[in-house]
Amino acid sequence: MPLYVQGKKLTQIQDSVTDFFEEFPHFKENGKELCSQTKKVIQPQGLLYVDQREYAAVTPNDTCIKTLGSDDATTCHIVVMRHSVTKVTCLGHLDGSGTEAGLREMMDLVIRLSDHTTEGRVEVHMIGGFKDSRNLSAQLSIEILKTFHEMNEDVYLETACITDVNNVTKDALEFPVIYGIAVTIENGNITPATISERGPDQPLRGAFHTPGNEKMLNIYDNENEQLTIGPFDYDPFENLDLWVRLPDHYIRQYLSTSPEQEPEHFVANVRRTLCFIHDNPKPLETIFKDGKPRRFKIQEDGAWTLLEV
């Protein structure tokens, strides 16, 4: 089944983001409106943070999670799928690896958690990217749109605040306007957001999207209402002993798709992940014992407690 825009069934997806916006100019206006909103600082209570190359879905009956959020998207895109009747909401942070498979897994999860109901529809919101010099954002925008267009399910695109629209020029450099968003499960409200409390195991989760893993990771166990990390392995990082000692500007320049646009904490986060990989070269033996994931439960204050394996 194809992608729908304003009730219109699309016959094809353009190869250019510019052409897409020319055909559907209302996305520009809606995107500008979203970009103009003040960023909200999201508190950790009831928040599930979705990292790069992760996704998670939550039902409105969940007793723990009330908000899904993600941040630090430069060339990456944040995609929200929401069922109009069941209110099942899924958020993914896509970086260009495992895009097609990841989106299909997200769709399957929304359909399953909606008990395969034939009522209502799946609505999609895309946010992220900017006019980067390598054109990575535009390529990812088109890849996502084409993947939705080729799905078996009807997909209704409601928001496309992507690439050209999510862009601002500062001192002759292009930057994203929106780096992060939060979506409220109950009403589907999406707002630009900044998120400082990102949940547990950040260095480990960062290790998942180093070279060697080309898929997206579902991080939430809906039945038990638990954050689940892994199990997964990662390839040896070449010259890791050198990388962990390199100055900040080297890490920023060579380990980012958009060095000038990364937030201030980018290098510190990457360095922590590199040190974690250095200290844990075989995670299936030292981290994921007996092949089991690490499981966490959120508390009322937003802190996460590691459960006994």
C-alpha positions as a Markdown table, in Angstrom:
| # | Residue | x | y | z |
|---|---|---|---|---|
| 1 | Met | 0.0 | 0.0 | 0.0 |
| 2 | Pro | 1.3 | 3.5 | -0.7 |
| 3 | Leu | 2.0 | 6.6 | 1.3 |
| 4 | Tyr | -0.9 | 9.0 | 1.8 |
| 5 | Val | -0.6 | 12.8 | 2.1 |
| 6 | Gln | -3.7 | 14.9 | 2.9 |
| 7 | Gly | -5.8 | 11.9 | 2.0 |
| 8 | Lys | -4.2 | 11.5 | -1.4 |
| 9 | Lys | -2.6 | 8.2 | -2.4 |
| 10 | Leu | 0.8 | 8.9 | -3.8 |
| 11 | Thr | 1.9 | 7.1 | -7.0 |
| 12 | Gln | 5.6 | 7.7 | -6.5 |
| 13 | Ile | 8.2 | 9.4 | -4.2 |
| 14 | Gln | 10.4 | 12.0 | -5.7 |
| 15 | Asp | 14.1 | 11.6 | -5.7 |
| 16 | Ser | 14.6 | 15.1 | -4.3 |
| 17 | Val | 13.5 | 16.6 | -1.0 |
| 18 | Thr | 13.1 | 20.0 | -2.8 |
| 19 | Asp | 10.7 | 18.4 | -5.3 |
| 20 | Phe | 8.8 | 16.7 | -2.5 |
| 21 | Phe | 8.2 | 20.1 | -0.8 |
| 22 | Glu | 7.2 | 21.7 | -4.0 |
| 23 | Glu | 4.5 | 19.2 | -4.5 |
| 24 | Phe | 3.4 | 19.4 | -0.8 |
| 25 | Pro | 4.1 | 22.9 | 0.3 |
| 26 | His | 1.9 | 22.5 | 3.4 |
| 27 | Phe | 4.7 | 20.5 | 5.0 |
| 28 | Lys | 6.9 | 23.6 | 4.8 |
| 29 | Glu | 4.4 | 25.7 | 6.6 |
| 30 | Asn | 3.7 | 23.0 | 9.3 |
| 31 | Gly | 7.4 | 22.4 | 9.7 |
| 32 | Lys | 8.2 | 26.1 | 10.1 |
| 33 | Glu | 5.5 | 26.3 | 12.8 |
| 34 | Leu | 7.1 | 23.3 | 14.6 |
| 35 | Cys | 10.5 | 24.9 | 14.3 |
| 36 | Ser | 9.2 | 28.1 | 15.8 |
| 37 | Gln | 8.1 | 26.4 | 19.0 |
| 38 | Thr | 10.2 | 26.9 | 22.2 |
| 39 | Lys | 12.2 | 23.8 | 23.1 |
| 40 | Lys | 11.0 | 22.1 | 26.2 |
| 41 | Val | 13.3 | 20.6 | 28.8 |
| 42 | Ile | 11.9 | 17.2 | 29.4 |
| 43 | Gln | 12.0 | 15.9 | 33.0 |
| 44 | Pro | 13.0 | 12.2 | 33.6 |
| 45 | Gln | 9.7 | 11.2 | 35.3 |
| 46 | Gly | 7.9 | 8.8 | 33.0 |
| 47 | Leu | 10.3 | 9.4 | 30.2 |
| 48 | Leu | 11.8 | 6.7 | 27.9 |
| 49 | Tyr | 14.8 | 8.1 | 26.0 |
| 50 | Val | 15.5 | 6.5 | 22.6 |
| 51 | Asp | 19.1 | 6.7 | 21.5 |
| 52 | Gln | 20.6 | 6.6 | 18.0 |
| 53 | Arg | 19.6 | 3.5 | 16.1 |
| 54 | Glu | 17.0 | 2.5 | 18.7 |
| 55 | Tyr | 13.3 | 2.4 | 18.7 |
| 56 | Ala | 10.5 | 1.8 | 21.3 |
| 57 | Ala | 6.7 | 1.6 | 21.3 |
| 58 | Val | 4.4 | 2.3 | 24.2 |
| 59 | Thr | 0.7 | 1.8 | 24.7 |
| 60 | Pro | -1.5 | 4.3 | 26.5 |
| 61 | Asn | -2.1 | 1.7 | 29.2 |
| 62 | Asp | 1.5 | 1.6 | 30.2 |
| 63 | Thr | 1.8 | 2.4 | 33.9 |
| 64 | Cys | 5.4 | 3.6 | 33.7 |
| 65 | Ile | 6.1 | 5.4 | 30.5 |
| 66 | Lys | 4.2 | 8.5 | 29.5 |
| 67 | Thr | 6.6 | 10.2 | 27.1 |
| 68 | Leu | 9.0 | 9.1 | 24.4 |
| 69 | Gly | 11.9 | 11.3 | 23.5 |
| 70 | Ser | 15.1 | 11.5 | 21.5 |
| 71 | Asp | 17.8 | 14.2 | 21.0 |
| 72 | Asp | 21.1 | 14.9 | 19.3 |
| 73 | Ala | 19.8 | 14.3 | 15.7 |
| 74 | Thr | 21.9 | 16.2 | 13.2 |
| 75 | Thr | 21.8 | 14.3 | 9.9 |
| 76 | Cys | 19.7 | 11.6 | 11.7 |
| 77 | His | 15.9 | 11.6 | 11.6 |
| 78 | Ile | 13.5 | 11.0 | 14.4 |
| 79 | Val | 10.4 | 9.1 | 13.2 |
| 80 | Val | 7.1 | 8.8 | 15.2 |
| 81 | Met | 4.4 | 6.3 | 14.3 |
| 82 | Arg | 1.1 | 6.6 | 16.1 |
| 83 | His | -2.1 | 4.6 | 15.7 |
| 84 | Ser | -5.1 | 7.0 | 15.5 |
| 85 | Val | -7.5 | 4.8 | 17.5 |
| 86 | Thr | -5.3 | 2.7 | 19.9 |
| 87 | Lys | -2.9 | 5.6 | 20.6 |
| 88 | Val | 0.0 | 3.1 | 20.4 |
| 89 | Thr | 3.1 | 5.3 | 19.8 |
| 90 | Cys | 6.5 | 4.3 | 18.5 |
| 91 | Leu | 9.6 | 6.5 | 18.2 |
| 92 | Gly | 12.8 | 5.6 | 16.3 |
| 93 | His | 16.1 | 7.5 | 15.9 |
| 94 | Leu | 17.4 | 6.6 | 12.4 |
| 95 | Asp | 21.0 | 7.2 | 11.3 |
| 96 | Gly | 20.9 | 5.6 | 7.9 |
| 97 | Ser | 21.9 | 2.1 | 9.0 |
| 98 | Gly | 19.2 | -0.6 | 8.9 |
| 99 | Thr | 16.6 | 2.0 | 7.8 |
| 100 | Glu | 14.2 | -0.2 | 5.8 |
| 101 | Ala | 14.3 | -3.1 | 8.3 |
| 102 | Gly | 14.0 | -0.8 | 11.3 |
| 103 | Leu | 11.0 | 1.0 | 9.9 |
| 104 | Arg | 9.2 | -2.3 | 9.1 |
| 105 | Glu | 9.9 | -3.6 | 12.6 |
| 106 | Met | 8.5 | -0.4 | 14.0 |
| 107 | Met | 5.4 | -0.7 | 11.9 |
| 108 | Asp | 4.9 | -4.4 | 12.8 |
| 109 | Leu | 5.2 | -3.5 | 16.5 |
| 110 | Val | 2.6 | -0.7 | 16.2 |
| 111 | Ile | 0.2 | -3.1 | 14.4 |
| 112 | Arg | 0.8 | -5.9 | 17.0 |
| 113 | Leu | 0.3 | -3.7 | 20.0 |
| 114 | Ser | -2.9 | -2.4 | 18.4 |
| 115 | Asp | -4.1 | -6.0 | 18.2 |
| 116 | His | -4.3 | -5.8 | 14.4 |
| 117 | Thr | -7.4 | -3.6 | 14.5 |
| 118 | Thr | -8.8 | -2.6 | 11.2 |
| 119 | Glu | -10.1 | 0.6 | 12.6 |
| 120 | Gly | -8.2 | 3.9 | 12.4 |
| 121 | Arg | -4.8 | 4.4 | 10.7 |
| 122 | Val | -1.1 | 4.7 | 11.3 |
| 123 | Glu | 0.1 | 8.3 | 11.2 |
| 124 | Val | 3.7 | 9.2 | 10.7 |
| 125 | His | 5.8 | 12.2 | 11.7 |
| 126 | Met | 9.3 | 12.8 | 10.5 |
| 127 | Ile | 11.6 | 15.3 | 12.1 |
| 128 | Gly | 15.4 | 15.9 | 11.6 |
| 129 | Gly | 18.2 | 16.5 | 9.2 |
| 130 | Phe | 19.4 | 19.7 | 7.7 |
| 131 | Lys | 21.1 | 21.0 | 4.5 |
| 132 | Asp | 24.4 | 19.3 | 5.2 |
| 133 | Ser | 27.3 | 19.6 | 2.7 |
| 134 | Arg | 27.4 | 15.8 | 2.1 |
| 135 | Asn | 23.7 | 15.6 | 1.4 |
| 136 | Leu | 23.3 | 12.8 | 4.0 |
| 137 | Ser | 20.1 | 14.2 | 5.4 |
| 138 | Ala | 18.4 | 14.5 | 2.1 |
| 139 | Gln | 19.4 | 10.9 | 1.2 |
| 140 | Leu | 18.0 | 9.6 | 4.5 |
| 141 | Ser | 14.8 | 11.7 | 4.0 |
| 142 | Ile | 14.1 | 10.1 | 0.7 |
| 143 | Glu | 15.0 | 6.6 | 1.9 |
| 144 | Ile | 12.5 | 6.9 | 4.7 |
| 145 | Leu | 9.8 | 8.2 | 2.4 |
| 146 | Lys | 10.3 | 5.4 | -0.1 |
| 147 | Thr | 10.3 | 2.7 | 2.6 |
| 148 | Phe | 7.0 | 3.9 | 3.8 |
| 149 | His | 5.6 | 4.1 | 0.3 |
| 150 | Glu | 6.6 | 0.4 | -0.3 |
| 151 | Met | 5.0 | -1.0 | 2.9 |
| 152 | Asn | 2.0 | -3.3 | 2.9 |
| 153 | Glu | 0.2 | -1.1 | 5.3 |
| 154 | Asp | -1.4 | 2.3 | 4.5 |
| 155 | Val | 0.8 | 5.0 | 6.0 |
| 156 | Tyr | -0.5 | 8.6 | 6.5 |
| 157 | Leu | 2.3 | 11.2 | 6.6 |
| 158 | Glu | 1.3 | 14.1 | 8.9 |
| 159 | Thr | 4.6 | 15.8 | 9.5 |
| 160 | Ala | 7.7 | 16.2 | 7.4 |
| 161 | Cys | 9.9 | 18.7 | 9.3 |
| 162 | Ile | 13.0 | 17.4 | 7.5 |
| 163 | Thr | 16.2 | 18.6 | 5.9 |
| 164 | Asp | 15.4 | 21.8 | 3.9 |
| 165 | Val | 12.7 | 22.8 | 6.4 |
| 166 | Asn | 14.6 | 21.9 | 9.6 |
| 167 | Asn | 17.5 | 24.2 | 8.6 |
| 168 | Val | 18.9 | 27.5 | 9.7 |
| 169 | Thr | 22.1 | 29.3 | 8.5 |
| 170 | Lys | 24.5 | 30.7 | 11.1 |
| 171 | Asp | 27.7 | 32.4 | 10.2 |
| 172 | Ala | 27.6 | 30.9 | 6.7 |
| 173 | Leu | 27.1 | 27.4 | 8.1 |
| 174 | Glu | 23.9 | 25.3 | 8.0 |
| 175 | Phe | 22.5 | 23.8 | 11.2 |
| 176 | Pro | 19.4 | 21.8 | 12.2 |
| 177 | Val | 16.7 | 23.9 | 14.0 |
| 178 | Ile | 15.3 | 20.9 | 15.9 |
| 179 | Tyr | 17.8 | 18.4 | 17.3 |
| 180 | Gly | 15.4 | 16.5 | 19.6 |
| 181 | Ile | 11.7 | 15.9 | 20.2 |
| 182 | Ala | 9.3 | 14.5 | 22.8 |
| 183 | Val | 6.0 | 12.9 | 22.1 |
| 184 | Thr | 3.3 | 12.4 | 24.8 |
| 185 | Ile | 1.7 | 9.0 | 24.6 |
| 186 | Glu | -1.8 | 10.0 | 25.7 |
| 187 | Asn | -2.5 | 12.8 | 23.2 |
| 188 | Gly | 0.3 | 12.4 | 20.6 |
| 189 | Asn | 1.6 | 15.9 | 21.1 |
| 190 | Ile | 5.0 | 16.4 | 19.6 |
| 191 | Thr | 7.3 | 19.2 | 20.8 |
| 192 | Pro | 10.9 | 20.3 | 20.2 |
| 193 | Ala | 12.8 | 19.1 | 23.2 |
| 194 | Thr | 16.1 | 18.9 | 24.9 |
| 195 | Ile | 16.8 | 15.9 | 27.2 |
| 196 | Ser | 19.6 | 15.7 | 29.7 |
| 197 | Glu | 18.6 | 12.6 | 31.7 |
| 198 | Arg | 18.9 | 9.8 | 29.1 |
| 199 | Gly | 18.5 | 6.7 | 31.1 |
| 200 | Pro | 21.0 | 3.9 | 32.0 |
| 201 | Asp | 23.8 | 2.3 | 30.1 |
| 202 | Gln | 24.6 | 5.2 | 27.8 |
| 203 | Pro | 28.2 | 4.1 | 26.9 |
| 204 | Leu | 26.9 | 0.6 | 26.2 |
| 205 | Arg | 24.1 | 1.8 | 24.1 |
| 206 | Gly | 26.5 | 4.1 | 22.3 |
| 207 | Ala | 28.6 | 1.1 | 21.5 |
| 208 | Phe | 25.7 | -0.5 | 19.6 |
| 209 | His | 25.9 | 2.0 | 16.8 |
| 210 | Thr | 29.6 | 1.7 | 16.2 |
| 211 | Pro | 30.7 | -0.1 | 13.0 |
| 212 | Gly | 29.6 | -3.7 | 12.9 |
| 213 | Asn | 25.9 | -3.4 | 13.8 |
| 214 | Glu | 23.7 | -2.5 | 10.9 |
| 215 | Lys | 20.3 | -2.8 | 12.4 |
| 216 | Met | 18.0 | -1.0 | 14.8 |
| 217 | Leu | 17.4 | -2.1 | 18.4 |
| 218 | Asn | 14.0 | -2.4 | 20.1 |
| 219 | Ile | 14.7 | -1.2 | 23.7 |
| 220 | Tyr | 11.4 | -1.7 | 25.4 |
| 221 | Asp | 9.6 | -4.8 | 26.7 |
| 222 | Asn | 5.9 | -3.8 | 26.7 |
| 223 | Glu | 4.7 | -6.8 | 28.5 |
| 224 | Asn | 6.9 | -6.3 | 31.5 |
| 225 | Glu | 7.2 | -2.5 | 31.1 |
| 226 | Gln | 11.0 | -2.7 | 31.2 |
| 227 | Leu | 13.9 | -1.1 | 29.3 |
| 228 | Thr | 15.9 | -3.9 | 27.8 |
| 229 | Ile | 19.5 | -3.5 | 26.4 |
| 230 | Gly | 21.0 | -6.2 | 24.2 |
| 231 | Pro | 22.3 | -8.7 | 24.0 |
| 232 | Phe | 24.6 | -7.7 | 21.2 |
| 233 | Asp | 28.2 | -7.8 | 20.1 |
| 234 | Tyr | 30.3 | -5.2 | 18.3 |
| 235 | Asp | 33.3 | -5.4 | 16.0 |
| 236 | Pro | 36.8 | -4.6 | 17.3 |
| 237 | Phe | 37.5 | -0.9 | 16.9 |
| 238 | Glu | 40.7 | -0.4 | 14.9 |
| 239 | Asn | 43.4 | 1.5 | 16.7 |
| 240 | Leu | 41.2 | 1.9 | 19.8 |
| 241 | Asp | 44.2 | 2.5 | 22.1 |
| 242 | Leu | 45.0 | 5.5 | 20.0 |
| 243 | Trp | 41.4 | 6.8 | 19.7 |
| 244 | Val | 40.8 | 7.0 | 23.4 |
| 245 | Arg | 43.9 | 9.3 | 23.8 |
| 246 | Leu | 43.2 | 11.6 | 20.8 |
| 247 | Pro | 42.3 | 15.3 | 21.3 |
| 248 | Asp | 38.7 | 16.3 | 21.2 |
| 249 | His | 38.8 | 17.9 | 17.8 |
| 250 | Tyr | 40.0 | 14.7 | 16.2 |
| 251 | Ile | 37.0 | 12.8 | 17.6 |
| 252 | Arg | 34.6 | 15.5 | 16.5 |
| 253 | Gln | 36.1 | 15.7 | 13.0 |
| 254 | Tyr | 36.4 | 12.0 | 12.2 |
| 255 | Leu | 33.6 | 10.3 | 14.2 |
| 256 | Ser | 30.7 | 12.5 | 13.2 |
| 257 | Thr | 28.8 | 13.0 | 10.0 |
| 258 | Ser | 28.4 | 16.7 | 10.8 |
| 259 | Pro | 31.3 | 17.9 | 13.1 |
| 260 | Glu | 30.4 | 21.6 | 13.2 |
| 261 | Gln | 26.8 | 20.9 | 14.2 |
| 262 | Glu | 27.3 | 18.5 | 17.0 |
| 263 | Pro | 26.2 | 19.6 | 20.5 |
| 264 | Glu | 28.9 | 20.4 | 23.1 |
| 265 | His | 28.6 | 17.1 | 24.9 |
| 266 | Phe | 29.2 | 15.0 | 21.7 |
| 267 | Val | 32.9 | 14.4 | 22.2 |
| 268 | Ala | 32.5 | 13.5 | 25.9 |
| 269 | Asn | 29.8 | 11.0 | 25.1 |
| 270 | Val | 31.8 | 9.4 | 22.3 |
| 271 | Arg | 34.9 | 9.2 | 24.4 |
| 272 | Arg | 33.0 | 7.4 | 27.2 |
| 273 | Thr | 31.7 | 4.9 | 24.6 |
| 274 | Leu | 35.2 | 4.3 | 23.2 |
| 275 | Cys | 36.6 | 3.8 | 26.7 |
| 276 | Phe | 33.7 | 1.4 | 27.4 |
| 277 | Ile | 34.5 | -0.7 | 24.3 |
| 278 | His | 38.2 | -0.6 | 25.2 |
| 279 | Asp | 37.4 | -2.0 | 28.7 |
| 280 | Asn | 34.8 | -4.5 | 27.5 |
| 281 | Pro | 36.0 | -5.9 | 24.1 |
| 282 | Lys | 33.7 | -9.0 | 24.4 |
| 283 | Pro | 30.4 | -7.8 | 25.7 |
| 284 | Leu | 28.7 | -11.2 | 25.2 |
| 285 | Glu | 31.0 | -12.6 | 27.8 |
| 286 | Thr | 31.3 | -9.8 | 30.3 |
| 287 | Ile | 28.1 | -7.7 | 30.0 |
| 288 | Phe | 25.4 | -10.0 | 28.6 |
| 289 | Lys | 26.0 | -13.0 | 30.8 |
| 290 | Asp | 24.2 | -16.1 | 29.7 |
| 291 | Gly | 23.0 | -14.3 | 26.6 |
| 292 | Lys | 20.4 | -12.3 | 28.5 |
| 293 | Pro | 19.7 | -8.5 | 28.1 |
| 294 | Arg | 20.2 | -5.9 | 30.8 |
| 295 | Arg | 16.8 | -5.0 | 32.2 |
| 296 | Phe | 15.8 | -1.8 | 34.0 |
| 297 | Lys | 12.6 | -0.5 | 35.6 |
| 298 | Ile | 11.9 | 3.2 | 35.9 |
| 299 | Gln | 11.0 | 4.6 | 39.3 |
| 300 | Glu | 8.6 | 7.4 | 40.2 |
| 301 | Asp | 11.4 | 9.9 | 40.3 |
| 302 | Gly | 12.6 | 8.9 | 36.8 |
| 303 | Ala | 15.6 | 6.9 | 38.0 |
| 304 | Trp | 16.2 | 3.5 | 36.5 |
| 305 | Thr | 16.9 | 0.4 | 38.6 |
| 306 | Leu | 18.9 | -2.5 | 37.2 |
| 307 | Leu | 16.9 | -5.7 | 37.7 |
| 308 | Glu | 18.6 | -9.0 | 38.7 |
| 309 | Val | 19.3 | -11.2 | 35.8 |
